[in-house]
Amino acid sequence: MRLKRLGWVVLLGTVGAMAGCASVGVKPWQRDVLARDDMQLDGSPLDSAIDDHLYFSKEASSGGRSFAGGGCGCN
């Protein structure tokens, strides 16, 4: 009896978790909010340029932030 109750609890928990993920995604009416400049991952181009300069200076190679390996030849 106890094992059967545990099975029901697990089943209901699984169904609840799956139902919670059913609405994942961006709705068409939400895209205008997410397209704003302050919602971008790269919100400030000046800060990104400074970061790129820092990474370039430290790594001694172009694009040190997005590419593997460093300026020393090690990967």
N, C-alpha and C positions, 0 to 999 in steps of 0.2 A: 504494500500500500504506500509506504514511504517512497519507494523507488518510482512508483507511478506518478506521485505528486511532484517529485523532482523532475521527471521527464516533462511534465506539463509546464513547470516553471521555466525550464530551459527552452522549450518550444515557444512559449509566449515571449520570452526575452529575445530570442532570435528573430521572431516575427516583428517585434517592436523595434529592434535595431535596424532591420531591413526597411521598415516603413519610414524610419527617421531619415534615411539616406535617399528616399525617393524624390525629394524635391531639390537635390543638389544641381546647381547650374544657375546661369544668369538668365533672367526673364528679359524679353525685349524691352519692357518699360523701365528696367533697371540699368540698361546700358548707357543711358545718357548721364546718369550719376557716376558710373564707374569710368566714363571717358573723360571726366574733368582732369585738369592738369594736376590738382593736388591729390588725386587718387592714383597717379601713376607710380610705378616702382622707382622711376627716375624723375622725381618731382622737381629737382633743381638742377638744371644743366650746369650751372657754375660749380656746384658742389661735386658733380660728377667729373667735370674737367679737372678740378683740384685733386680728386681721388686718383684719376688716371695719371696725372703728373707724379703723384707720390708713388704709385705702383711702378711707373716707368723708371723713376729714379732708384727705387729699391731693387728692382729686378734687373735693371740694365737691359731691358728688352721691351719692345713695343707690345702692348696688350697684356701686361702681366696679370691682370685681374681675371681675364676670361680664358687664357690659354694655360695648358699644363707646362710645368717645367719652369726653370728660372734662367737668369742670365749667365749662370755659371756652367751651363751645359748639363746639369743634372735634372732628371725627371722625377 
